[in-house]
């Protein structure tokens, strides 16, 4: 039941949208630019640095943003390309594909509004509006966001609710940063051992050999999509990995789609064991992730299940170092990168000795186990946040008596 001191308001009455626009009069020498596809659920994977003196600025690079602005993609809201700006580089622009929301801080807490807009109920409401649009893609207008009726607690309660949810998000972000640092340390060890040969007096040991990727694996698997006409093949518990699941993921711990046992059994040779290494080879090529449990992938991904004595962490870092090679081999003059299984298997690779592989695996196993543990913790934290969010913003959980220091 709605609390007596909460009321419904029109969002546009407490915020402004798209009020700051870049023009040549700003006389900037460079721009940092964020496109819609490079942020998901407030996680930014990359920001472009563009030297305006030598490079052409994308036509969509127009929206200026400020601290505590909320950015919300107008295309396919269900893909959750949104976030709240806390830190931004100098001369920062975002795409006109975003609606940029600036709140009236005397009435609305920006963090509270961000969490409200990221709730399933709002996302589903805007997605339904987008599906009715006449645009080439399901999309919304800034006015669709402005016309939302939202439940508004008192400002102090907004801050308390936001503080609870932000604490969970901050822990998730901390785990992500820890994992980034751990991966960088692992990468440094890989480089020292297998590129600079530091433990071997700067020279590759004579008992190492040269071969190809197929020499590293028991099998190389090109994934396949089970028949989508068979509904019984889907909505089970077996991860079905596609390229969107691989972005910024060291381990694949969650996927957008899952197979049933029947779906996986319809193509048993496509099942990958834990620590198989997935590499995207069609479209967005060169992404590399490890499998965290038995899974299958679609046909855009080639995967290596390492042989006994071959460290999966060696294969993982080797494939990371070959990302650009994979993109170039798959380009072949085509606008879409497409590296088939046979081409992939023949990529040249250095094959260290079994003893060195074993030592490397022993050194990095605790690092990667911690990375996986942190990723799994983040799944639980995200689930807790997503459970609390609707109950907090509806007033079902009363925060007025909780002593929280925002």
C-alpha positions in Angstrom: 0.0 0.0 0.0 1.3 3.5 -0.9 2.4 5.5 2.1 0.4 8.5 3.0 3.2 11.0 2.4 4.2 9.6 -1.0 2.5 10.9 -4.2 2.5 10.3 -7.9 4.1 12.9 -10.1 4.8 13.3 -13.8 8.6 12.8 -14.3 8.9 15.8 -16.6 7.7 18.1 -13.7 10.9 17.3 -11.7 13.5 17.0 -14.4 14.7 18.4 -17.7 15.9 16.4 -20.8 18.6 17.1 -23.4 19.4 20.6 -22.3 23.1 20.8 -23.1 24.2 20.4 -26.7 27.7 20.5 -28.2 28.5 22.9 -31.1 31.6 24.0 -32.9 31.5 27.2 -30.8 32.8 25.2 -27.9 36.2 25.1 -29.7 37.3 21.8 -28.2 40.5 20.2 -29.5 39.3 16.7 -28.6 36.2 14.8 -27.3 35.6 11.8 -25.2 32.5 10.1 -26.6 30.2 7.4 -25.3 27.9 5.6 -27.7 24.8 3.7 -26.6 26.2 0.2 -27.1 29.1 0.9 -24.7 27.1 1.2 -21.5 24.8 -1.5 -20.0 23.2 -1.2 -16.6 25.6 1.6 -15.6 28.7 -0.4 -16.6 30.8 1.4 -19.3 33.1 -0.9 -21.4 34.8 1.8 -23.5 34.9 5.5 -24.2 36.3 6.8 -27.5 38.9 9.6 -27.5 38.6 11.6 -30.7 41.1 14.3 -31.8 38.8 16.8 -33.6 41.8 18.3 -35.4 42.5 15.1 -37.3 39.4 12.9 -36.9 35.8 13.4 -37.9 33.4 13.7 -34.9 30.5 11.2 -35.2 27.3 13.0 -36.1 25.6 11.6 -33.1 28.2 13.0 -30.7 26.1 16.0 -29.5 24.8 15.5 -25.9 26.8 17.1 -23.1 26.4 15.5 -19.7 27.0 16.7 -16.1 27.5 15.1 -12.8 24.4 13.1 -11.7 22.8 13.2 -15.2 21.0 10.0 -16.1 21.5 8.7 -19.6 18.9 6.4 -21.1 19.1 4.9 -24.6 16.0 5.6 -26.7 16.3 2.4 -28.7 15.2 -1.0 -27.3 14.9 -0.1 -23.6 14.9 -3.8 -22.7 18.6 -3.9 -23.6 19.3 -1.6 -20.6 21.8 0.8 -22.2 21.5 3.3 -19.4 23.5 4.7 -16.5 24.1 7.6 -14.1 27.1 9.9 -14.7 29.4 10.1 -11.6 32.8 10.6 -13.2 33.4 11.9 -16.6 36.5 12.7 -18.6 37.2 16.2 -19.9 35.1 17.3 -23.0 32.6 14.4 -22.5 29.8 13.8 -25.0 27.3 11.1 -25.4 25.2 10.0 -28.4 22.0 11.6 -29.4 20.7 8.0 -29.0 20.5 8.8 -25.3 18.0 10.9 -23.5 20.0 12.9 -20.9 18.0 13.6 -17.8 18.9 16.3 -15.3 16.9 16.3 -12.1 15.7 19.1 -9.9 17.8 18.2 -6.8 15.4 20.0 -4.5 12.7 17.5 -5.4 14.4 14.3 -6.6 17.5 12.4 -5.6 19.4 11.5 -8.8 20.4 8.1 -7.5 16.8 7.3 -6.5 15.5 8.2 -9.9 18.2 6.2 -11.7 17.3 3.1 -9.7 13.6 3.7 -10.3 14.2 4.1 -14.1 16.3 0.8 -14.1 13.4 -1.1 -12.4 11.8 -3.9 -14.4 8.4 -2.2 -14.3 9.7 1.0 -15.9 11.8 -0.9 -18.4 8.9 -3.0 -19.4 6.6 0.0 -19.7 9.0 1.9 -21.9 9.7 -1.3 -24.0 6.0 -1.6 -24.6 5.9 2.0 -25.9 9.0 1.3 -28.0 7.3 -1.7 -29.7 4.5 0.6 -30.9 6.8 3.1 -32.5 7.0 3.5 -36.3 10.8 3.9 -36.3 13.1 1.3 -37.9 13.9 0.0 -34.5 11.7 -0.2 -31.4 12.3 3.2 -29.8 11.0 5.8 -27.4 11.0 9.6 -27.4 12.2 11.9 -24.5 8.6 12.8 -24.0 7.8 9.1 -23.3 10.2 9.3 -20.3 8.9 12.8 -19.2 5.3 11.5 -19.2 6.0 8.6 -16.9 4.0 8.8 -13.7 6.3 7.8 -10.8 5.8 7.3 -7.1 7.8 9.9 -5.2 8.7 9.4 -1.5 10.0 12.3 0.6 13.5 13.5 -0.4 15.0 12.0 2.8 13.4 8.6 2.1 14.6 8.8 -1.6 18.1 9.2 -0.3 17.8 6.3 2.2 16.4 4.0 -0.5 19.2 5.0 -2.9 21.8 4.5 -0.2 20.7 0.9 0.3 20.7 0.0 -3.4 23.9 2.0 -4.1 25.7 0.0 -1.4 25.0 -3.2 -3.3 26.0 -1.6 -6.6 29.2 -0.3 -5.1 30.2 -3.8 -3.9 29.5 -5.1 -7.3 31.6 -2.4 -8.9 34.4 -3.1 -6.3 34.4 -6.8 -7.2 34.6 -5.9 -10.9 37.6 -3.7 -10.2 39.3 -6.4 -8.2 38.8 -8.8 -11.1 40.1 -6.3 -13.6 43.3 -5.9 -11.4 43.6 -9.7 -11.0 43.4 -10.2 -14.7 46.0 -7.6 -15.4 48.3 -9.3 -12.9 47.7 -12.6 -14.7 48.3 -11.0 -18.0 51.6 -9.6 -16.7 52.7 -13.1 -15.6 51.7 -14.5 -19.0 53.8 -11.9 -20.8 56.8 -12.4 -18.6 56.7 -16.2 -19.1 55.6 -16.6 -22.7 56.6 -13.4 -24.5 59.7 -12.1 -22.6 60.8 -15.6 -21.3 62.0 -13.9 -18.1 62.1 -17.2 -16.1 64.2 -18.8 -18.9 67.0 -16.2 -19.2 65.2 -14.3 -21.9 65.1 -17.2 -24.5 62.4 -19.6 -25.4 63.4 -23.1 -24.0 64.5 -25.6 -26.5 61.9 -28.2 -25.4 59.0 -25.9 -26.5 57.5 -26.3 -29.9 55.6 -24.5 -32.6 52.2 -25.8 -33.6 48.6 -24.6 -34.2 45.5 -24.1 -32.0 44.3 -27.6 -32.7 47.4 -28.9 -31.1 46.3 -27.3 -27.8 42.8 -28.8 -27.6 41.1 -32.2 -27.3 38.7 -30.6 -29.7 37.8 -27.3 -31.3 34.0 -26.8 -31.3 32.1 -24.5 -33.5 28.8 -23.9 -31.7 25.3 -24.5 -33.1 21.9 -23.2 -32.3 19.3 -26.0 -31.6 16.1 -25.7 -33.6 14.2 -22.7 -32.2 11.0 -24.3 -33.5 11.4 -26.8 -30.6 10.3 -24.9 -27.6 11.2 -27.8 -25.4 14.8 -27.3 -26.3 15.0 -24.0 -24.3 14.4 -22.4 -20.9 16.3 -25.0 -18.9 19.5 -24.6 -16.9 22.3 -25.2 -19.4 24.0 -21.9 -20.5 23.7 -21.1 -24.2 26.5 -18.6 -24.9 26.2 -15.9 -27.6 28.4 -13.0 -28.2 26.5 -10.5 -26.0 27.2 -12.8 -23.1 31.0 -12.5 -23.6 31.4 -8.7 -23.4 33.6 -7.8 -20.4 33.3 -11.4 -19.0 36.4 -13.4 -17.9 34.1 -16.3 -17.0 30.7 -16.9 -18.6 28.5 -17.2 -15.5 25.2 -16.1 -16.9 23.6 -16.1 -20.4 20.6 -14.4 -21.9 19.3 -17.8 -23.1 19.4 -21.3 -21.6 19.0 -24.8 -23.0 17.0 -27.6 -21.5 18.6 -31.0 -21.1 16.7 -32.1 -24.2 18.1 -29.2 -26.2 21.7 -29.9 -25.2 21.3 -33.6 -25.8 20.1 -32.9 -29.4 23.7 -31.9 -30.2 25.9 -33.6 -27.5 29.2 -32.9 -29.4 28.6 -29.2 -28.9 28.8 -29.4 -25.1 31.8 -27.6 -23.5 33.3 -28.5 -20.2 34.4 -26.0 -17.5 37.5 -24.0 -18.4 37.0 -24.4 -22.2 38.0 -21.2 -23.9 35.4 -19.4 -26.1 36.5 -17.1 -28.9 34.0 -15.0 -30.9 34.8 -15.4 -34.6 31.9 -13.8 -36.5 30.7 -10.2 -36.3 32.3 -8.9 -33.1 35.4 -11.1 -33.4 38.2 -11.5 -30.9 36.2 -11.7 -27.6 37.6 -14.3 -25.2 36.0 -15.9 -22.2 36.3 -19.0 -20.1 33.3 -21.4 -19.5 32.4 -21.7 -15.8 30.2 -24.9 -16.2 29.0 -27.2 -18.9 27.6 -25.0 -21.7 26.9 -24.8 -25.4 27.4 -21.8 -27.8 26.0 -20.6 -31.0 27.8 -20.8 -34.4 29.5 -17.4 -34.0 31.8 -18.8 -31.4 34.7 -21.3 -31.7 35.9 -23.0 -28.5 38.9 -24.9 -27.4 38.8 -27.6 -24.7 42.4 -27.9 -23.6 44.2 -31.2 -23.7 45.5 -32.7 -20.5 48.7 -30.9 -19.5 47.6 -27.7 -21.4 46.7 -24.9 -19.0 43.4 -23.3 -19.8 44.8 -20.0 -18.5 47.6 -20.2 -21.0 45.1 -20.8 -23.8 42.9 -17.9 -22.5 45.8 -15.4 -22.5 47.1 -16.7 -25.8 43.7 -16.1 -27.4 43.6 -12.6 -25.8 46.9 -11.9 -27.4 45.6 -13.1 -30.8 42.4 -11.0 -30.8 43.6 -8.7 -33.5 45.0 -11.6 -35.6 41.5 -13.2 -35.4 39.8 -10.0 -36.5 42.2 -9.6 -39.5 42.0 -13.2 -40.6 38.2 -13.1 -40.5 37.9 -9.8 -42.4 39.1 -10.9 -45.9 37.6 -7.8 -47.5 34.1 -8.5 -46.1 32.2 -6.0 -44.0 31.4 -8.7 -41.5 34.3 -10.6 -39.8 33.8 -14.4 -40.3 36.6 -16.8 -39.3 35.5 -20.4 -39.8 36.5 -23.4 -37.6 39.2 -24.7 -40.1 40.9 -21.3 -40.4 40.7 -20.9 -36.6 42.2 -24.3 -35.9 45.2 -23.5 -38.1 46.3 -20.3 -36.3 49.9 -20.7 -35.2 50.7 -21.1 -31.5 53.7 -21.7 -29.3 53.4 -24.9 -27.2 55.4 -24.8 -24.0 56.6 -27.9 -22.2 54.2 -29.8 -19.9 56.3 -28.9 -16.9 56.1 -25.2 -17.6 52.3 -25.5 -18.3 51.8 -27.2 -14.9 53.8 -24.5 -13.1 51.8 -21.7 -14.8 48.5 -23.4 -14.1 49.4 -23.8 -10.4 50.5 -20.1 -10.2 47.3 -18.8 -11.8 44.6 -21.2 -10.6 44.1 -19.3 -7.3 43.8 -16.0 -9.2 41.2 -17.3 -11.6 39.3 -19.1 -8.9 39.0 -15.8 -7.0 37.9 -14.1 -10.2 35.1 -16.7 -10.6 34.1 -16.4 -7.0 33.8 -12.6 -7.3 31.7 -13.0 -10.5 29.4 -15.5 -8.7 29.1 -13.2 -5.7 28.0 -10.4 -8.1 25.2 -12.5 -9.4 23.9 -13.0 -5.9 24.3 -9.3 -5.1 22.5 -8.3 -8.3 19.7 -10.7 -7.5 19.4 -9.2 -4.0 19.3 -5.7 -5.4 16.7 -6.7 -8.0 14.5 -8.2 -5.3 14.8 -5.2 -3.0 14.3 -2.6 -5.7 10.6 -2.9 -6.4 9.8 -3.4 -2.7 11.7 -0.2 -1.8 10.3 2.0 -4.5 6.8 0.9 -3.9 6.9 1.6 -0.2 6.4 -2.1 0.8 9.7 -1.9 2.8 9.5 1.2 5.1 12.9 2.9 5.4 11.7 5.9 7.4 12.8 4.3 10.7 16.1 3.0 9.5 19.2 5.1 10.5 21.1 5.3 7.2 23.7 8.0 6.5 23.4 8.7 2.7 
